[in-house]
């Protein structure tokens, strides 16, 4: 294990210079020369790092578009066989890229040797990195197996979300059961004595602590082309499980992204860097990295019957309102003549009047989350834009007046609009755009659904009640979520829309596996309740489910949709 005490700027500077050489040499010696090894299934060797050109990802000199999945729990699988089988099964479906957590922060070293952890953050300013078999060696093997199974890996370096379980909820799930239980920003804040979430973005000591961990991960894999990209953080924003200060703005979060992106690129010129945010906008906000006007280049006349391509402009309030009006006209054609309210996954809310929302642009566009996607994307060291879509937890469009749409129709159209809007950023900024996580909770998964900033499954059966009723503040599990067939339709529609709109990558959240090795006291335990991993009597388990896993009665259909989309996007390259 590696132990460091803060502050120690000299030591950090020394490590930043020396470690890329030592660890790069060590990795090459252990794992072989980068991407020169054979590939399975007759596929072409991936002998180069992923790069970007003209708004596209480039591999081996050619455009590379992909359909991928999320598996935050991948390094926590108990055995190497399970890790490799999982990745090769992904590859067989057509998945080219998997996104996983490259962090696993603890405040105490787990007694269970089967529990994976990467970094200890204690309260005296000491950071200890675990290089053992239940530490970064697990991530080493994920990359080795991914290479052998023809899959790239996006490595996310920290998480915005890390709520602490409330003892009153009787939450007995092992850590890593939920995707927000791997440590992250608020673990740093709490352990270093902070009281506001955005101190992670502004406090020098916290920034240096995170840079130290980033240095160790990035230098460890600097020469490994299996790494598709570095993702600075999952869903960074002002608010989290620790409250934000009133001074946190989109510029706060953008400035921090710039600091960390520069730090990564100073260590690693091989890999591209992305932010990992939800993709929210801050229309009309001042920019730290404004888009600079460029002189128009000479253009030849368009062929008869074709329009000459024009470069898109940054999003404005006027453009947003015009898009809304156009969307309303289209939605009226889809209207099923519903009631005067909108059924939002089990709850009925009164429709707002046209006048009420006429001048509102919505929380996805007003900067209230502390995210300005356009400003972040224009940071020179950021290589591509990543965005997410979770309509069960966030609102992405301001369309409450479209009361004629059913709940499912509204969700479906919301996804189409969000994808279309994000895709336009590629033309504006000349960088690739990827939907790195999208998911929708079905009624079958409602009992396991836990919001990202919570540890409570609000629709789970109350285990303390013999009648197996739901929690007192909810009506019924069946009232939350879409049907399985609706989820299948939504995934198919959004994947198709992402491909046709020109996204360079689209990733479902989240992949699931069954019949993998179980170990007591881990998130793959054979004896946990329904809100964690499922199990059987043979000592096997399924991957954790926070409401979005594909492991259910509709697994084959979901895999088929992903496989078909993989073929479609490959044909579009």
HELIX and SHEET records of a PDB file:
HELIX    1   1 UNK A    9  UNK A   31  1                                  23    
HELIX    2   2 UNK A   74  UNK A   76  5                                   3    
HELIX    3   3 UNK A   80  UNK A   93  1                                  14    
HELIX    4   4 UNK A  136  UNK A  148  1                                  13    
HELIX    5   5 UNK A  167  UNK A  169  5                                   3    
HELIX    6   6 UNK A  185  UNK A  191  1                                   7    
HELIX    7   7 UNK A  199  UNK A  202  1                                   4    
HELIX    8   8 UNK A  204  UNK A  220  1                                  17    
HELIX    9   9 UNK A  250  UNK A  267  1                                  18    
HELIX   10  10 UNK A  317  UNK A  334  1                                  18    
HELIX   11  11 UNK A  354  UNK A  357  1                                   4    
HELIX   12  12 UNK A  373  UNK A  377  1                                   5    
HELIX   13  13 UNK A  407  UNK A  429  1                                  23    
HELIX   14  14 UNK A  443  UNK A  448  5                                   6    
HELIX   15  15 UNK A  477  UNK A  479  5                                   3    
HELIX   16  16 UNK A  484  UNK A  500  1                                  17    
HELIX   17  17 UNK A  555  UNK A  571  1                                  17    
SHEET    1   A 4 UNK A   2  UNK A   5  0                                        
SHEET    2   A 4 UNK A 126  UNK A 129 -1                                        
SHEET    3   A 4 UNK A 119  UNK A 121 -1                                        
SHEET    4   A 4 UNK A 105  UNK A 106  1                                        
SHEET    1   B 3 UNK A  51  UNK A  53  0                                        
SHEET    2   B 3 UNK A  56  UNK A  59 -1                                        
SHEET    3   B 3 UNK A  62  UNK A  63 -1                                        
SHEET    1   C 8 UNK A 272  UNK A 274  0                                        
SHEET    2   C 8 UNK A 227  UNK A 231  1                                        
SHEET    3   C 8 UNK A 152  UNK A 156  1                                        
SHEET    4   C 8 UNK A  97  UNK A 101  1                                        
SHEET    5   C 8 UNK A  66  UNK A  70  1                                        
SHEET    6   C 8 UNK A 505  UNK A 508  1                                        
SHEET    7   C 8 UNK A 432  UNK A 438  1                                        
SHEET    8   C 8 UNK A 384  UNK A 389  1                                        
SHEET    1   D 2 UNK A 341  UNK A 344  0                                        
SHEET    2   D 2 UNK A 347  UNK A 350 -1                                        
SHEET    1   E 2 UNK A 516  UNK A 517  0                                        
SHEET    2   E 2 UNK A 540  UNK A 541 -1                                        
END                                                                             
